[in-house]
Every structure is written in structure tokens, then in C-alpha cells.
Amino acid sequence: MSTAIYPGSFDPPTLGHVDVAERAAGIFEGVVICVGSNVRKDSARLSGEERAALVRAAVGHIGNVEVEVMSGLLIDFARERDIRVVVKGLRDVRDFGAEQEQALLNRTMAPEIETVFVVSDVRYGFVSSSAVREISLHGGEVREMVPGGILEDVQRLYGRGERSKRI
Ligand code: PNS
């Protein structure tokens, strides 16, 4: 099958994201992971390039995956590359509402682009970037949620430090 885009904020990337990337890479010839910003959420702690560097380190073992940063609309990113499939991960039914909304918004703007959902492994049903951020900020243990190769970076970048947000 052709190439797909797997977009997300990846703030930070988690084992759930890697699981979805591995599954997508098993289905499609190539997967472009695109690191964007969700303006409906709090602004990301790290820049797009910094998050992309974490994603690259987390998915380096997957041969047919590349990582890019996206600054505008997802549909423009896809059209510029002539890619017609967007992959999103679903942990459970709670993810579905927001993901369906995004898929329908994208379809309204770009009917030729299809969104495909991949269900992540049940082991990662409780894992989220927001949980990793919160636990890291308080110095807690996130090794069960974050790829080992980026664990130290995540703890440093999302822990209490010069860049930490006041809470
Ligand atoms: O990690 P998330 O919150 O699922 O990522 C959301 C993201 C970055 C994929 C989404 O907000 C996005 O596509 N942003 C780019 C701007 C855009 O195209 N918005 C319209 C579709 S919602």
C-alpha cells in the first residue's frame, strides 16, 4: 500500500505512539510521522523540532518511517507530498469523538484524504502524553510509558527545570 501520514503533537512521544507507528509501518509502504501543534490544547512545552528529535530517536528502529515537522494545516502537508491517507491511533472509545471530529474536518477541507484508525495495544490504554508531562513534572516514574531510548531526555526536558511551567 502507499504512503501514509501519522500526525500528532508528540508532546512527548510515548510507547503508545511507537506502537501505532509500528502498526502503520506494517500496513503502508512508508509512513511520514508529522509533528504538529494542536492549538486547541495548551501550547507544547518543546518546539516542533525538539519534539521531532525525540520522535526520531523513538522510531529509529522502524525502517520505513521518516519524521517531519508541520507548521500549517495537515491537509496542506499531505497535498504537498501527494499523500492521501492519514493514520491516527485510538486507545479506546474516549479517543474516538475528538478523532472523528478531526477526520471530518479534514475530509470537509480535503475530500480526497482518508483517515484510517489504528487501535493501539491494550497495554498502552492508560498512557498519554499529558500523563507523562504531569508525572515527569513532579519527578515521578514514567519508564513504563516512554521509549527507553528517550527516557532520560523526557525526564530532563519535562521535569522541573528552567523551562518548567508554573503550576
Ligand atoms: O496529538 P494530537 O492532539 O492528536 O495532534 C493533533 C494534530 C497536531 C494532528 C492536529 O491538531 C493537526 O492536524 N494540526 C494541524 C492543523 C490542522 O490541520 N487543523 C485542522 C484539523 S483538526
Backbone and ligand atoms as CSV (ligand in chain L), in Angstrom:
chain,resi,resn,atom,element,x,y,z
A,1,MET,N,N,0.837,-1.199,0.000
A,1,MET,CA,C,0.000,0.000,0.000
A,1,MET,C,C,0.871,1.248,0.000
A,2,SER,N,N,0.292,2.369,-0.259
A,2,SER,CA,C,1.032,3.616,-0.444
A,2,SER,C,C,1.545,4.196,0.882
A,3,THR,N,N,1.947,5.425,0.800
A,3,THR,CA,C,2.488,6.091,1.995
A,3,THR,C,C,1.369,6.766,2.787
A,4,ALA,N,N,1.512,6.757,4.094
A,4,ALA,CA,C,0.537,7.401,4.977
A,4,ALA,C,C,1.240,8.417,5.871
A,5,ILE,N,N,0.450,9.369,6.338
A,5,ILE,CA,C,0.953,10.343,7.315
A,5,ILE,C,C,0.400,9.960,8.681
A,6,TYR,N,N,1.266,9.974,9.663
A,6,TYR,CA,C,0.821,9.769,11.044
A,6,TYR,C,C,1.116,11.075,11.797
A,7,PRO,N,N,0.100,11.923,11.965
A,7,PRO,CA,C,0.340,13.215,12.597
A,7,PRO,C,C,0.058,13.194,14.096
A,8,GLY,N,N,0.637,14.118,14.804
A,8,GLY,CA,C,0.353,14.254,16.230
A,8,GLY,C,C,1.184,15.342,16.835
A,9,SER,N,N,0.891,15.625,18.098
A,9,SER,CA,C,1.678,16.629,18.825
A,9,SER,C,C,2.956,16.000,19.391
A,10,PHE,N,N,2.868,14.753,19.811
A,10,PHE,CA,C,4.033,14.030,20.347
A,10,PHE,C,C,4.748,14.863,21.423
A,11,ASP,N,N,3.991,15.243,22.422
A,11,ASP,CA,C,4.490,16.185,23.449
A,11,ASP,C,C,4.438,15.578,24.837
A,12,PRO,N,N,5.268,14.559,25.130
A,12,PRO,CA,C,6.289,13.914,24.313
A,12,PRO,C,C,5.736,12.638,23.656
A,13,PRO,N,N,6.550,12.013,22.758
A,13,PRO,CA,C,6.166,10.704,22.240
A,13,PRO,C,C,6.138,9.658,23.358
A,14,THR,N,N,5.190,8.723,23.238
A,14,THR,CA,C,5.038,7.671,24.249
A,14,THR,C,C,5.174,6.293,23.593
A,15,LEU,N,N,5.165,5.268,24.421
A,15,LEU,CA,C,5.174,3.900,23.885
A,15,LEU,C,C,3.927,3.627,23.059
A,16,GLY,N,N,2.826,4.289,23.393
A,16,GLY,CA,C,1.610,4.142,22.589
A,16,GLY,C,C,1.812,4.690,21.183
A,17,HIS,N,N,2.468,5.838,21.071
A,17,HIS,CA,C,2.758,6.394,19.741
A,17,HIS,C,C,3.647,5.441,18.939
A,18,VAL,N,N,4.658,4.893,19.591
A,18,VAL,CA,C,5.573,3.991,18.882
A,18,VAL,C,C,4.815,2.749,18.421
A,19,ASP,N,N,3.925,2.265,19.263
A,19,ASP,CA,C,3.115,1.089,18.896
A,19,ASP,C,C,2.288,1.387,17.644
A,20,VAL,N,N,1.659,2.553,17.596
A,20,VAL,CA,C,0.847,2.917,16.420
A,20,VAL,C,C,1.745,3.083,15.194
A,21,ALA,N,N,2.922,3.701,15.378
A,21,ALA,CA,C,3.854,3.877,14.250
A,21,ALA,C,C,4.297,2.517,13.709
A,22,GLU,N,N,4.581,1.570,14.590
A,22,GLU,CA,C,4.989,0.223,14.142
A,22,GLU,C,C,3.856,-0.455,13.372
A,23,ARG,N,N,2.640,-0.323,13.873
A,23,ARG,CA,C,1.489,-0.947,13.193
A,23,ARG,C,C,1.267,-0.306,11.831
A,24,ALA,N,N,1.353,1.025,11.763
A,24,ALA,CA,C,1.163,1.720,10.481
A,24,ALA,C,C,2.264,1.327,9.503
A,25,ALA,N,N,3.486,1.207,9.998
A,25,ALA,CA,C,4.613,0.839,9.126
A,25,ALA,C,C,4.453,-0.581,8.595
A,26,GLY,N,N,3.710,-1.407,9.318
A,26,GLY,CA,C,3.438,-2.758,8.850
A,26,GLY,C,C,2.353,-2.821,7.788
A,27,ILE,N,N,1.579,-1.764,7.683
A,27,ILE,CA,C,0.469,-1.731,6.718
A,27,ILE,C,C,0.863,-0.990,5.443
A,28,PHE,N,N,1.587,0.141,5.620
A,28,PHE,CA,C,1.883,1.020,4.487
A,28,PHE,C,C,3.346,0.879,4.060
A,29,GLU,N,N,3.593,1.230,2.775
A,29,GLU,CA,C,4.978,1.172,2.269
A,29,GLU,C,C,5.873,2.128,3.040
A,30,GLY,N,N,5.333,3.287,3.318
A,30,GLY,CA,C,6.086,4.275,4.075
A,30,GLY,C,C,5.155,5.042,4.989
A,31,VAL,N,N,5.708,5.550,6.068
A,31,VAL,CA,C,4.928,6.370,6.995
A,31,VAL,C,C,5.716,7.645,7.279
A,32,VAL,N,N,5.063,8.777,7.064
A,32,VAL,CA,C,5.668,10.063,7.429
A,32,VAL,C,C,5.021,10.502,8.737
A,33,ILE,N,N,5.797,10.484,9.791
A,33,ILE,CA,C,5.284,10.988,11.067
A,33,ILE,C,C,5.423,12.499,11.028
A,34,CYS,N,N,4.327,13.178,11.187
A,34,CYS,CA,C,4.408,14.638,11.103
A,34,CYS,C,C,4.075,15.243,12.450
A,35,VAL,N,N,5.017,16.017,12.940
A,35,VAL,CA,C,4.929,16.610,14.274
A,35,VAL,C,C,4.313,17.995,14.136
A,36,GLY,N,N,3.093,18.128,14.640
A,36,GLY,CA,C,2.379,19.393,14.518
A,36,GLY,C,C,2.012,19.950,15.874
A,37,SER,N,N,1.162,20.959,15.831
A,37,SER,CA,C,0.692,21.558,17.073
A,37,SER,C,C,-0.825,21.581,17.050
A,38,ASN,N,N,-1.395,21.215,18.199
A,38,ASN,CA,C,-2.834,21.255,18.348
A,38,ASN,C,C,-3.167,22.536,19.091
A,39,VAL,N,N,-3.633,23.554,18.366
A,39,VAL,CA,C,-3.847,24.864,19.000
A,39,VAL,C,C,-5.010,24.816,19.979
A,40,ARG,N,N,-5.770,23.726,19.966
A,40,ARG,CA,C,-6.871,23.612,20.932
A,40,ARG,C,C,-6.376,23.131,22.294
A,41,LYS,N,N,-5.142,22.621,22.308
A,41,LYS,CA,C,-4.550,22.196,23.582
A,41,LYS,C,C,-3.592,23.274,24.051
A,42,ASP,N,N,-3.092,23.130,25.281
A,42,ASP,CA,C,-2.045,24.031,25.759
A,42,ASP,C,C,-0.878,23.989,24.792
A,43,SER,N,N,-0.187,25.131,24.610
A,43,SER,CA,C,0.952,25.121,23.699
A,43,SER,C,C,2.012,24.145,24.208
A,44,ALA,N,N,2.669,23.514,23.263
A,44,ALA,CA,C,3.626,22.467,23.616
A,44,ALA,C,C,4.813,23.053,24.379
A,45,ARG,N,N,5.346,22.250,25.257
A,45,ARG,CA,C,6.500,22.652,26.062
A,45,ARG,C,C,7.748,22.806,25.191
A,46,LEU,N,N,7.863,21.921,24.187
A,46,LEU,CA,C,9.042,21.917,23.323
A,46,LEU,C,C,8.664,22.387,21.926
A,47,SER,N,N,9.646,22.872,21.188
A,47,SER,CA,C,9.401,23.270,19.802
A,47,SER,C,C,9.109,22.031,18.954
A,48,GLY,N,N,8.596,22.273,17.753
A,48,GLY,CA,C,8.347,21.154,16.842
A,48,GLY,C,C,9.611,20.376,16.554
A,49,GLU,N,N,10.719,21.070,16.329
A,49,GLU,CA,C,11.988,20.383,16.025
A,49,GLU,C,C,12.462,19.549,17.209
A,50,GLU,N,N,12.277,20.075,18.417
A,50,GLU,CA,C,12.698,19.312,19.601
A,50,GLU,C,C,11.850,18.047,19.758
A,51,ARG,N,N,10.533,18.183,19.530
A,51,ARG,CA,C,9.669,17.004,19.628
A,51,ARG,C,C,9.988,16.018,18.500
A,52,ALA,N,N,10.282,16.555,17.313
A,52,ALA,CA,C,10.627,15.667,16.190
A,52,ALA,C,C,11.906,14.887,16.504
A,53,ALA,N,N,12.862,15.519,17.169
A,53,ALA,CA,C,14.102,14.818,17.524
A,53,ALA,C,C,13.808,13.659,18.475
A,54,LEU,N,N,12.889,13.873,19.418
A,54,LEU,CA,C,12.502,12.782,20.328
A,54,LEU,C,C,11.811,11.664,19.545
A,55,VAL,N,N,10.920,12.055,18.613
A,55,VAL,CA,C,10.212,11.036,17.826
A,55,VAL,C,C,11.217,10.237,16.997
A,56,ARG,N,N,12.166,10.944,16.354
A,56,ARG,CA,C,13.169,10.234,15.521
A,56,ARG,C,C,13.916,9.205,16.354
A,57,ALA,N,N,14.294,9.582,17.557
A,57,ALA,CA,C,15.027,8.649,18.415
A,57,ALA,C,C,14.142,7.469,18.827
A,58,ALA,N,N,12.842,7.735,18.967
A,58,ALA,CA,C,11.927,6.684,19.437
A,58,ALA,C,C,11.562,5.699,18.340
A,59,VAL,N,N,11.601,6.127,17.067
A,59,VAL,CA,C,11.163,5.241,15.972
A,59,VAL,C,C,12.324,4.858,15.044
A,60,GLY,N,N,13.545,5.092,15.487
A,60,GLY,CA,C,14.723,4.822,14.656
A,60,GLY,C,C,14.831,3.370,14.227
A,61,HIS,N,N,14.184,2.462,14.969
A,61,HIS,CA,C,14.247,1.027,14.647
A,61,HIS,C,C,13.274,0.632,13.551
A,62,ILE,N,N,12.410,1.555,13.130
A,62,ILE,CA,C,11.412,1.220,12.101
A,62,ILE,C,C,11.923,1.741,10.762
A,63,GLY,N,N,12.172,0.828,9.819
A,63,GLY,CA,C,12.877,1.194,8.586
A,63,GLY,C,C,12.143,2.144,7.678
A,64,ASN,N,N,10.838,1.980,7.531
A,64,ASN,CA,C,10.102,2.746,6.519
A,64,ASN,C,C,9.351,3.945,7.098
A,65,VAL,N,N,9.926,4.544,8.129
A,65,VAL,CA,C,9.307,5.710,8.778
A,65,VAL,C,C,10.251,6.894,8.717
A,66,GLU,N,N,9.719,8.062,8.362
A,66,GLU,CA,C,10.502,9.298,8.478
A,66,GLU,C,C,9.713,10.297,9.299
A,67,VAL,N,N,10.401,11.301,9.789
A,67,VAL,CA,C,9.780,12.253,10.711
A,67,VAL,C,C,9.985,13.670,10.194
A,68,GLU,N,N,8.898,14.432,10.124
A,68,GLU,CA,C,8.980,15.823,9.675
A,68,GLU,C,C,8.171,16.708,10.614
A,69,VAL,N,N,8.450,17.998,10.546
A,69,VAL,CA,C,7.690,18.968,11.338
A,69,VAL,C,C,6.682,19.654,10.422
A,70,MET,N,N,5.471,19.855,10.939
A,70,MET,CA,C,4.416,20.509,10.158
A,70,MET,C,C,4.056,21.824,10.841
A,71,SER,N,N,3.930,22.891,10.039
A,71,SER,CA,C,3.584,24.168,10.669
A,71,SER,C,C,2.165,24.628,10.335
A,72,GLY,N,N,1.598,24.177,9.213
A,72,GLY,CA,C,0.268,24.652,8.818
A,72,GLY,C,C,-0.801,23.595,8.999
A,73,LEU,N,N,-1.686,23.524,8.029
A,73,LEU,CA,C,-2.763,22.540,8.067
A,73,LEU,C,C,-2.249,21.168,7.640
A,74,LEU,N,N,-2.795,20.147,8.270
A,74,LEU,CA,C,-2.421,18.782,7.921
A,74,LEU,C,C,-2.740,18.470,6.453
A,75,ILE,N,N,-3.874,18.950,5.981
A,75,ILE,CA,C,-4.241,18.622,4.591
A,75,ILE,C,C,-3.260,19.250,3.594
A,76,ASP,N,N,-2.727,20.427,3.937
A,76,ASP,CA,C,-1.735,21.051,3.040
A,76,ASP,C,C,-0.440,20.242,3.046
A,77,PHE,N,N,-0.046,19.791,4.247
A,77,PHE,CA,C,1.144,18.944,4.374
A,77,PHE,C,C,0.975,17.691,3.511
A,78,ALA,N,N,-0.217,17.090,3.576
A,78,ALA,CA,C,-0.479,15.864,2.806
A,78,ALA,C,C,-0.490,16.150,1.305
A,79,ARG,N,N,-1.171,17.220,0.909
A,79,ARG,CA,C,-1.268,17.527,-0.524
A,79,ARG,C,C,0.094,17.850,-1.124
A,80,GLU,N,N,0.919,18.569,-0.365
A,80,GLU,CA,C,2.260,18.897,-0.884
A,80,GLU,C,C,3.058,17.636,-1.187
A,81,ARG,N,N,2.773,16.555,-0.487
A,81,ARG,CA,C,3.516,15.295,-0.675
A,81,ARG,C,C,2.714,14.257,-1.467
A,82,ASP,N,N,1.525,14.657,-1.924
A,82,ASP,CA,C,0.651,13.755,-2.682
A,82,ASP,C,C,0.318,12.495,-1.873
A,83,ILE,N,N,0.077,12.680,-0.587
A,83,ILE,CA,C,-0.282,11.571,0.303
A,83,ILE,C,C,-1.773,11.687,0.620
A,84,ARG,N,N,-2.472,10.559,0.556
A,84,ARG,CA,C,-3.933,10.600,0.684
A,84,ARG,C,C,-4.460,9.848,1.892
A,85,VAL,N,N,-3.575,9.351,2.719
A,85,VAL,CA,C,-4.033,8.603,3.896
A,85,VAL,C,C,-3.411,9.195,5.151
A,86,VAL,N,N,-4.269,9.432,6.139
A,86,VAL,CA,C,-3.825,9.884,7.460
A,86,VAL,C,C,-4.124,8.769,8.445
A,87,VAL,N,N,-3.142,8.406,9.242
A,87,VAL,CA,C,-3.324,7.386,10.277
A,87,VAL,C,C,-3.394,8.064,11.636
A,88,LYS,N,N,-4.384,7.705,12.410
A,88,LYS,CA,C,-4.436,8.149,13.806
A,88,LYS,C,C,-4.629,6.926,14.703
A,89,GLY,N,N,-4.109,7.007,15.903
A,89,GLY,CA,C,-4.236,5.908,16.857
A,89,GLY,C,C,-5.436,6.117,17.767
A,90,LEU,N,N,-6.081,5.016,18.101
A,90,LEU,CA,C,-7.177,5.047,19.082
A,90,LEU,C,C,-6.808,4.126,20.232
A,91,ARG,N,N,-6.848,4.657,21.457
A,91,ARG,CA,C,-6.636,3.792,22.616
A,91,ARG,C,C,-7.936,3.109,23.002
A,92,ASP,N,N,-8.999,3.870,22.997
A,92,ASP,CA,C,-10.310,3.346,23.387
A,92,ASP,C,C,-11.372,4.307,22.886
A,93,VAL,N,N,-12.609,4.060,23.290
A,93,VAL,CA,C,-13.729,4.836,22.748
A,93,VAL,C,C,-13.635,6.312,23.135
A,94,ARG,N,N,-12.917,6.601,24.223
A,94,ARG,CA,C,-12.810,8.013,24.632
A,94,ARG,C,C,-12.052,8.836,23.607
A,95,ASP,N,N,-11.144,8.219,22.878
A,95,ASP,CA,C,-10.404,8.957,21.847
A,95,ASP,C,C,-11.256,9.228,20.610
A,96,PHE,N,N,-12.295,8.414,20.448
A,96,PHE,CA,C,-12.963,8.409,19.154
A,96,PHE,C,C,-13.624,9.735,18.794
A,97,GLY,N,N,-14.291,10.373,19.771
A,97,GLY,CA,C,-15.025,11.598,19.460
A,97,GLY,C,C,-14.135,12.675,18.866
A,98,ALA,N,N,-13.029,12.955,19.533
A,98,ALA,CA,C,-12.119,14.004,19.055
A,98,ALA,C,C,-11.482,13.611,17.730
A,99,GLU,N,N,-11.159,12.333,17.595
A,99,GLU,CA,C,-10.510,11.891,16.356
A,99,GLU,C,C,-11.490,11.915,15.179
A,100,GLN,N,N,-12.734,11.541,15.446
A,100,GLN,CA,C,-13.735,11.599,14.374
A,100,GLN,C,C,-13.946,13.047,13.938
A,101,GLU,N,N,-13.974,13.955,14.907
A,101,GLU,CA,C,-14.148,15.372,14.569
A,101,GLU,C,C,-13.011,15.861,13.666
A,102,GLN,N,N,-11.773,15.531,14.064
A,102,GLN,CA,C,-10.628,15.958,13.239
A,102,GLN,C,C,-10.704,15.334,11.840
A,103,ALA,N,N,-11.084,14.054,11.796
A,103,ALA,CA,C,-11.172,13.372,10.493
A,103,ALA,C,C,-12.223,14.034,9.612
A,104,LEU,N,N,-13.354,14.390,10.198
A,104,LEU,CA,C,-14.421,15.003,9.404
A,104,LEU,C,C,-14.050,16.427,8.990
A,105,LEU,N,N,-13.369,17.158,9.866
A,105,LEU,CA,C,-12.900,18.493,9.473
A,105,LEU,C,C,-11.940,18.380,8.289
A,106,ASN,N,N,-11.017,17.446,8.400
A,106,ASN,CA,C,-10.048,17.265,7.304
A,106,ASN,C,C,-10.754,16.816,6.026
A,107,ARG,N,N,-11.757,15.949,6.162
A,107,ARG,CA,C,-12.478,15.480,4.965
A,107,ARG,C,C,-13.271,16.625,4.329
A,108,THR,N,N,-13.821,17.506,5.171
A,108,THR,CA,C,-14.574,18.647,4.632
A,108,THR,C,C,-13.659,19.524,3.780
A,109,MET,N,N,-12.422,19.704,4.258
A,109,MET,CA,C,-11.481,20.557,3.514
A,109,MET,C,C,-10.826,19.808,2.357
A,110,ALA,N,N,-10.639,18.506,2.529
A,110,ALA,CA,C,-9.903,17.726,1.526
A,110,ALA,C,C,-10.559,16.351,1.376
A,111,PRO,N,N,-11.617,16.266,0.562
A,111,PRO,CA,C,-12.370,15.001,0.450
A,111,PRO,C,C,-11.533,13.837,-0.050
A,112,GLU,N,N,-10.436,14.114,-0.727
A,112,GLU,CA,C,-9.624,13.017,-1.283
A,112,GLU,C,C,-8.740,12.353,-0.225
A,113,ILE,N,N,-8.659,12.952,0.961
A,113,ILE,CA,C,-7.790,12.387,2.016
A,113,ILE,C,C,-8.632,11.566,2.991
A,114,GLU,N,N,-8.219,10.341,3.193
A,114,GLU,CA,C,-8.955,9.414,4.057
A,114,GLU,C,C,-8.212,9.251,5.382
A,115,THR,N,N,-8.961,9.199,6.475
A,115,THR,CA,C,-8.341,8.918,7.781
A,115,THR,C,C,-8.579,7.468,8.156
A,116,VAL,N,N,-7.525,6.795,8.555
A,116,VAL,CA,C,-7.584,5.383,8.947
A,116,VAL,C,C,-7.189,5.291,10.421
A,117,PHE,N,N,-7.996,4.594,11.211
A,117,PHE,CA,C,-7.693,4.464,12.641
A,117,PHE,C,C,-7.025,3.129,12.942
A,118,VAL,N,N,-6.005,3.202,13.760
A,118,VAL,CA,C,-5.284,2.008,14.215
A,118,VAL,C,C,-5.461,1.921,15.729
A,119,VAL,N,N,-5.929,0.786,16.199
A,119,VAL,CA,C,-6.131,0.607,17.641
A,119,VAL,C,C,-4.811,0.206,18.277
A,120,SER,N,N,-4.424,0.958,19.301
A,120,SER,CA,C,-3.138,0.662,19.939
A,120,SER,C,C,-3.268,-0.525,20.888
A,121,ASP,N,N,-2.126,-1.075,21.256
A,121,ASP,CA,C,-2.108,-2.243,22.144
A,121,ASP,C,C,-2.767,-1.890,23.481
A,122,VAL,N,N,-3.477,-2.871,24.017
A,122,VAL,CA,C,-4.210,-2.655,25.270
A,122,VAL,C,C,-3.266,-2.236,26.411
A,123,ARG,N,N,-1.981,-2.619,26.290
A,123,ARG,CA,C,-1.016,-2.240,27.348
A,123,ARG,C,C,-0.871,-0.729,27.478
A,124,TYR,N,N,-1.191,-0.008,26.386
A,124,TYR,CA,C,-0.959,1.439,26.405
A,124,TYR,C,C,-2.253,2.237,26.536
A,125,GLY,N,N,-3.324,1.555,26.922
A,125,GLY,CA,C,-4.614,2.226,27.038
A,125,GLY,C,C,-4.608,3.364,28.040
A,126,PHE,N,N,-3.738,3.298,29.029
A,126,PHE,CA,C,-3.701,4.328,30.067
A,126,PHE,C,C,-2.582,5.342,29.838
A,127,VAL,N,N,-1.819,5.159,28.766
A,127,VAL,CA,C,-0.639,6.001,28.536
A,127,VAL,C,C,-1.021,7.206,27.685
A,128,SER,N,N,-0.646,8.394,28.146
A,128,SER,CA,C,-0.901,9.602,27.367
A,128,SER,C,C,0.257,10.564,27.556
A,129,SER,N,N,0.442,11.444,26.581
A,129,SER,CA,C,1.487,12.460,26.705
A,129,SER,C,C,1.208,13.364,27.896
A,130,SER,N,N,-0.066,13.689,28.107
A,130,SER,CA,C,-0.384,14.598,29.222
A,130,SER,C,C,-0.028,13.945,30.556
A,131,ALA,N,N,-0.259,12.642,30.690
A,131,ALA,CA,C,0.117,11.953,31.928
A,131,ALA,C,C,1.636,11.956,32.101
A,132,VAL,N,N,2.360,11.712,30.997
A,132,VAL,CA,C,3.833,11.720,31.076
A,132,VAL,C,C,4.336,13.110,31.492
A,133,ARG,N,N,3.729,14.141,30.924
A,133,ARG,CA,C,4.148,15.509,31.302
A,133,ARG,C,C,3.905,15.755,32.787
A,134,GLU,N,N,2.729,15.387,33.253
A,134,GLU,CA,C,2.381,15.667,34.652
A,134,GLU,C,C,3.279,14.883,35.607
A,135,ILE,N,N,3.460,13.592,35.320
A,135,ILE,CA,C,4.263,12.760,36.221
A,135,ILE,C,C,5.719,13.219,36.187
A,136,SER,N,N,6.226,13.547,34.980
A,136,SER,CA,C,7.620,13.991,34.875
A,136,SER,C,C,7.840,15.296,35.626
A,137,LEU,N,N,6.862,16.180,35.537
A,137,LEU,CA,C,6.988,17.471,36.209
A,137,LEU,C,C,7.182,17.295,37.713
A,138,HIS,N,N,6.536,16.263,38.253
A,138,HIS,CA,C,6.626,16.024,39.699
A,138,HIS,C,C,7.704,15.000,40.047
A,139,GLY,N,N,8.525,14.652,39.050
A,139,GLY,CA,C,9.643,13.764,39.329
A,139,GLY,C,C,9.253,12.308,39.460
A,140,GLY,N,N,8.093,11.930,38.941
A,140,GLY,CA,C,7.634,10.543,39.059
A,140,GLY,C,C,8.225,9.634,37.984
A,141,GLU,N,N,7.847,8.386,38.059
A,141,GLU,CA,C,8.419,7.331,37.207
A,141,GLU,C,C,7.594,7.162,35.930
A,142,VAL,N,N,8.221,7.329,34.770
A,142,VAL,CA,C,7.491,7.194,33.501
A,142,VAL,C,C,8.097,6.117,32.594
A,143,ARG,N,N,8.959,5.257,33.146
A,143,ARG,CA,C,9.654,4.304,32.274
A,143,ARG,C,C,8.709,3.291,31.628
A,144,GLU,N,N,7.527,3.082,32.203
A,144,GLU,CA,C,6.561,2.156,31.599
A,144,GLU,C,C,5.770,2.818,30.475
A,145,MET,N,N,5.978,4.121,30.283
A,145,MET,CA,C,5.149,4.876,29.318
A,145,MET,C,C,5.942,5.470,28.164
A,146,VAL,N,N,7.274,5.534,28.324
A,146,VAL,CA,C,8.124,6.261,27.374
A,146,VAL,C,C,9.189,5.300,26.837
A,147,PRO,N,N,9.506,5.373,25.529
A,147,PRO,CA,C,10.580,4.508,25.000
A,147,PRO,C,C,11.879,4.704,25.774
A,148,GLY,N,N,12.571,3.579,26.047
A,148,GLY,CA,C,13.786,3.641,26.865
A,148,GLY,C,C,14.835,4.593,26.325
A,149,GLY,N,N,14.945,4.668,24.984
A,149,GLY,CA,C,15.980,5.491,24.380
A,149,GLY,C,C,15.804,6.984,24.588
A,150,ILE,N,N,14.592,7.400,24.942
A,150,ILE,CA,C,14.378,8.849,25.162
A,150,ILE,C,C,13.967,9.147,26.609
A,151,LEU,N,N,14.014,8.112,27.457
A,151,LEU,CA,C,13.525,8.288,28.824
A,151,LEU,C,C,14.249,9.420,29.563
A,152,GLU,N,N,15.576,9.402,29.492
A,152,GLU,CA,C,16.332,10.438,30.226
A,152,GLU,C,C,16.033,11.826,29.680
A,153,ASP,N,N,15.949,11.928,28.341
A,153,ASP,CA,C,15.651,13.236,27.741
A,153,ASP,C,C,14.273,13.731,28.175
A,154,VAL,N,N,13.301,12.825,28.185
A,154,VAL,CA,C,11.947,13.236,28.577
A,154,VAL,C,C,11.938,13.692,30.035
A,155,GLN,N,N,12.610,12.926,30.899
A,155,GLN,CA,C,12.626,13.310,32.319
A,155,GLN,C,C,13.288,14.673,32.507
A,156,ARG,N,N,14.366,14.913,31.728
A,156,ARG,CA,C,15.076,16.197,31.846
A,156,ARG,C,C,14.239,17.338,31.251
A,157,LEU,N,N,13.701,17.120,30.055
A,157,LEU,CA,C,13.016,18.210,29.354
A,157,LEU,C,C,11.650,18.533,29.951
A,158,TYR,N,N,11.006,17.514,30.526
A,158,TYR,CA,C,9.660,17.734,31.063
A,158,TYR,C,C,9.652,17.788,32.593
A,159,GLY,N,N,10.818,17.628,33.188
A,159,GLY,CA,C,10.891,17.718,34.636
A,159,GLY,C,C,10.935,19.168,35.089
A,160,ARG,N,N,10.991,19.344,36.390
A,160,ARG,CA,C,11.110,20.717,36.889
A,160,ARG,C,C,12.483,21.242,36.526
A,161,GLY,N,N,12.514,22.280,35.785
A,161,GLY,CA,C,13.787,22.846,35.360
A,161,GLY,C,C,13.529,24.245,34.896
A,162,GLU,N,N,14.497,24.778,34.181
A,162,GLU,CA,C,14.344,26.168,33.783
A,162,GLU,C,C,13.153,26.388,32.859
A,163,ARG,N,N,12.749,25.316,32.149
A,163,ARG,CA,C,11.648,25.504,31.210
A,163,ARG,C,C,10.294,25.094,31.783
A,164,SER,N,N,10.275,24.670,33.037
A,164,SER,CA,C,9.016,24.148,33.550
A,164,SER,C,C,7.985,25.255,33.690
A,165,LYS,N,N,6.752,24.858,33.403
A,165,LYS,CA,C,5.651,25.810,33.545
A,165,LYS,C,C,5.252,25.881,34.997
A,166,ARG,N,N,4.829,27.041,35.453
A,166,ARG,CA,C,4.345,27.161,36.820
A,166,ARG,C,C,3.017,26.429,36.929
A,167,ILE,N,N,2.856,25.700,38.011
A,167,ILE,CA,C,1.571,25.020,38.215
A,167,ILE,C,C,1.036,25.392,39.576
L,1,PNS,O1,O,-1.596,14.753,19.250
L,1,PNS,P1,P,-2.862,15.292,18.664
L,1,PNS,O2,O,-3.503,16.300,19.569
L,1,PNS,O3,O,-3.805,14.209,18.238
L,1,PNS,O4,O,-2.421,16.060,17.333
L,1,PNS,C1,C,-3.344,16.866,16.672
L,1,PNS,C2,C,-2.781,17.357,15.340
L,1,PNS,C3,C,-1.457,18.074,15.527
L,1,PNS,C4,C,-2.602,16.182,14.408
L,1,PNS,C5,C,-3.868,18.318,14.779
L,1,PNS,O5,O,-4.124,19.343,15.688
L,1,PNS,C6,C,-3.472,18.903,13.430
L,1,PNS,O6,O,-3.624,18.254,12.417
L,1,PNS,N1,N,-2.973,20.148,13.482
L,1,PNS,C7,C,-2.596,20.861,12.267
L,1,PNS,C8,C,-3.633,21.952,11.956
L,1,PNS,C9,C,-4.847,21.372,11.252
L,1,PNS,O7,O,-4.761,20.803,10.182
L,1,PNS,N2,N,-6.033,21.524,11.894
L,1,PNS,C10,C,-7.278,21.096,11.300
L,1,PNS,C11,C,-7.638,19.672,11.610
L,1,PNS,S1,S,-8.148,19.427,13.271
